[in-house]
Amino acid sequence: MGSVQPNWEQPAPASPAHFSSSQSPAELEEESRKIRRLQMVVSIVSQVIAQDAALTVEEASTMVADTRRLALGMFPDKELAFNLIFWPRLQRLMRERYRMQ
Protein backbone atom coordinates (compact mmCIF):
# COMPACT_ATOMS: atom_id res chain seq x y z
CA MET A 1 0.00 0.00 0.00
CA GLY A 2 1.24 3.50 -0.77
CA SER A 3 1.75 6.04 1.95
CA VAL A 4 0.46 9.57 1.88
CA GLN A 5 3.26 12.01 1.20
CA PRO A 6 3.02 15.47 2.73
CA ASN A 7 2.66 18.32 0.31
CA TRP A 8 5.62 20.52 1.20
CA GLU A 9 4.62 23.07 -1.42
CA GLN A 10 1.74 24.48 0.61
CA PRO A 11 2.50 26.42 3.78
CA ALA A 12 0.90 25.36 7.03
CA PRO A 13 -1.95 27.58 8.21
CA ALA A 14 -0.68 30.42 10.33
CA SER A 15 -1.96 30.89 13.83
CA PRO A 16 -2.96 34.38 14.99
CA ALA A 17 0.31 34.59 16.94
CA HIS A 18 2.22 34.53 13.64
CA PHE A 19 0.60 37.72 12.40
CA SER A 20 2.35 40.91 13.27
CA SER A 21 -0.02 43.56 14.50
CA SER A 22 0.52 47.25 14.04
CA GLN A 23 -2.05 47.91 16.76
CA SER A 24 -1.07 48.70 20.30
CA PRO A 25 -2.54 46.66 23.16
CA ALA A 26 -4.89 49.58 23.91
CA GLU A 27 -6.09 49.66 20.28
CA LEU A 28 -6.63 45.89 20.29
CA GLU A 29 -8.64 46.17 23.52
CA GLU A 30 -10.75 49.00 22.04
CA GLU A 31 -11.46 46.94 18.92
CA SER A 32 -12.43 43.95 21.08
CA ARG A 33 -14.76 46.18 23.09
CA LYS A 34 -16.42 47.48 19.93
CA ILE A 35 -16.84 43.95 18.58
CA ARG A 36 -18.50 42.82 21.81
CA ARG A 37 -20.78 45.88 21.73
CA LEU A 38 -21.83 45.17 18.15
CA GLN A 39 -22.47 41.50 18.93
CA MET A 40 -24.64 42.54 21.87
CA VAL A 41 -26.62 45.03 19.75
CA VAL A 42 -27.22 42.45 17.00
CA SER A 43 -28.28 39.92 19.62
CA ILE A 44 -30.74 42.33 21.25
CA VAL A 45 -32.19 43.43 17.91
CA SER A 46 -32.55 39.78 16.90
CA GLN A 47 -34.37 38.95 20.12
CA VAL A 48 -36.73 41.90 19.78
CA ILE A 49 -37.57 41.00 16.18
CA ALA A 50 -38.16 37.37 17.11
CA GLN A 51 -40.16 37.95 20.30
CA ASP A 52 -42.02 41.28 20.22
CA ALA A 53 -45.47 40.45 18.87
CA ALA A 54 -46.39 44.14 18.55
CA LEU A 55 -43.34 45.05 16.42
CA THR A 56 -44.33 46.09 12.91
CA VAL A 57 -42.31 45.22 9.84
CA GLU A 58 -41.47 48.92 9.43
CA GLU A 59 -40.14 49.16 12.98
CA ALA A 60 -38.12 45.97 12.55
CA SER A 61 -36.69 47.24 9.24
CA THR A 62 -35.70 50.48 10.94
CA MET A 63 -33.97 48.55 13.71
CA VAL A 64 -32.04 46.47 11.16
CA ALA A 65 -31.03 49.59 9.20
CA ASP A 66 -29.95 51.34 12.42
CA THR A 67 -27.90 48.30 13.42
CA ARG A 68 -26.15 48.35 10.05
CA ARG A 69 -25.43 52.08 10.38
CA LEU A 70 -24.04 51.53 13.88
CA ALA A 71 -21.80 48.71 12.65
CA LEU A 72 -20.47 50.74 9.73
CA GLY A 73 -19.94 53.73 12.00
CA MET A 74 -17.90 51.60 14.38
CA PHE A 75 -16.07 49.72 11.60
CA PRO A 76 -16.20 51.88 8.45
CA ASP A 77 -13.98 49.60 6.38
CA LYS A 78 -15.76 46.36 7.33
CA GLU A 79 -18.98 46.50 5.33
CA LEU A 80 -18.21 43.17 3.66
CA ALA A 81 -17.69 41.53 7.06
CA PHE A 82 -21.05 42.86 8.28
CA ASN A 83 -22.74 41.66 5.11
CA LEU A 84 -21.28 38.18 5.54
CA ILE A 85 -21.67 37.76 9.30
CA PHE A 86 -24.67 39.71 10.57
CA TRP A 87 -26.81 40.59 7.54
CA PRO A 88 -27.89 36.99 6.75
CA ARG A 89 -28.96 36.46 10.37
CA LEU A 90 -31.04 39.63 10.42
CA GLN A 91 -32.54 38.94 6.99
CA ARG A 92 -33.47 35.38 8.02
CA LEU A 93 -35.23 36.70 11.11
CA MET A 94 -37.16 39.23 9.05
CA ARG A 95 -38.22 36.53 6.57
CA GLU A 96 -39.28 34.14 9.32
CA ARG A 97 -41.11 36.72 11.40
CA TYR A 98 -42.90 38.59 8.63
CA ARG A 99 -43.11 35.81 6.01
CA MET A 100 -41.06 37.89 3.58
CA GLN A 101 -39.48 36.58 0.41
Backbone torsions as a table, in degrees:
resi	resn	phi	psi	omega
1	MET	NA	142.9	179.3
2	GLY	-81.2	150.4	177.3
3	SER	-99.5	155.6	179.2
4	VAL	-80.5	125.5	179.3
5	GLN	-95.6	134.0	178.0
6	PRO	-64.9	147.0	176.9
7	ASN	-91.5	99.4	-176.4
8	TRP	-77.8	-8.2	-179.1
9	GLU	-72.5	-32.3	-176.5
10	GLN	-94.1	133.2	178.3
11	PRO	-72.0	151.8	176.2
12	ALA	-69.3	149.4	177.6
13	PRO	-60.0	139.1	-179.5
14	ALA	-85.3	141.4	174.6
15	SER	-86.1	160.9	-179.7
16	PRO	-55.9	-27.5	-179.7
17	ALA	-67.2	-20.8	-179.0
18	HIS	-81.3	-14.1	-179.6
19	PHE	-85.4	133.2	175.4
20	SER	-85.5	137.0	-178.1
21	SER	-110.8	134.4	176.4
22	SER	-89.5	1.2	-179.4
23	GLN	-90.6	143.3	175.8
24	SER	-75.8	164.1	176.1
25	PRO	-56.5	-36.9	178.5
26	ALA	-65.9	-40.0	178.6
27	GLU	-67.3	-39.0	177.0
28	LEU	-64.1	-41.1	178.3
29	GLU	-64.8	-41.7	178.4
30	GLU	-63.0	-42.2	178.5
31	GLU	-65.0	-40.9	177.3
32	SER	-62.2	-40.3	178.6
33	ARG	-63.2	-43.3	179.7
34	LYS	-66.4	-37.7	177.8
35	ILE	-63.7	-45.5	178.5
36	ARG	-61.7	-40.6	178.9
37	ARG	-62.2	-45.3	179.8
38	LEU	-64.1	-42.4	178.2
39	GLN	-60.5	-40.0	179.5
40	MET	-66.0	-43.9	179.4
41	VAL	-61.6	-46.5	-180.0
42	VAL	-62.4	-40.1	178.6
43	SER	-63.3	-44.8	179.9
44	ILE	-65.4	-45.4	178.6
45	VAL	-60.5	-42.2	179.1
46	SER	-61.3	-43.5	179.9
47	GLN	-64.8	-42.1	179.7
48	VAL	-63.5	-45.5	180.0
49	ILE	-61.5	-41.9	-176.9
50	ALA	-73.2	-30.6	-168.0
51	GLN	-113.5	-20.0	-176.6
52	ASP	-84.7	104.2	-177.0
53	ALA	-65.7	-24.5	-177.8
54	ALA	-88.2	-5.9	-176.8
55	LEU	-71.8	124.8	178.5
56	THR	-82.1	163.5	178.5
57	VAL	-63.3	-34.8	178.6
58	GLU	-65.8	-43.1	179.0
59	GLU	-65.3	-41.9	178.7
60	ALA	-64.6	-41.3	178.2
61	SER	-62.3	-39.4	177.2
62	THR	-64.3	-41.6	178.5
63	MET	-62.4	-42.2	179.2
64	VAL	-64.8	-44.7	179.3
65	ALA	-63.1	-41.3	178.3
66	ASP	-65.1	-37.4	177.8
67	THR	-64.0	-41.8	178.5
68	ARG	-64.1	-43.7	178.2
69	ARG	-61.6	-41.8	177.7
70	LEU	-60.9	-46.5	-178.9
71	ALA	-60.8	-45.0	-178.7
72	LEU	-72.6	-25.9	173.7
73	GLY	-70.7	-37.1	179.5
74	MET	-76.9	-36.5	-176.9
75	PHE	-132.4	76.1	-173.0
76	PRO	-59.2	-30.2	-176.5
77	ASP	-96.4	14.0	-174.7
78	LYS	-118.9	33.5	-179.8
79	GLU	-61.2	-41.2	179.4
80	LEU	-61.3	-42.7	178.6
81	ALA	-61.0	-44.0	177.8
82	PHE	-60.7	-45.0	-178.1
83	ASN	-64.4	-28.8	-180.0
84	LEU	-87.7	-32.2	-172.9
85	ILE	-96.4	-53.7	-170.9
86	PHE	-97.8	-36.2	-175.5
87	TRP	-57.4	-47.3	-179.8
88	PRO	-59.7	-37.7	178.9
89	ARG	-63.4	-46.8	-179.3
90	LEU	-67.7	-40.0	178.6
91	GLN	-64.8	-41.5	178.8
92	ARG	-61.0	-44.0	178.0
93	LEU	-61.1	-43.1	178.9
94	MET	-62.4	-44.4	178.9
95	ARG	-61.9	-45.9	-178.5
96	GLU	-65.5	-44.6	-174.3
97	ARG	-71.4	-42.5	-173.3
98	TYR	-109.6	11.2	178.7
99	ARG	52.3	45.4	-179.1
100	MET	-88.7	157.7	176.4
101	GLN	-87.3	NA	NA
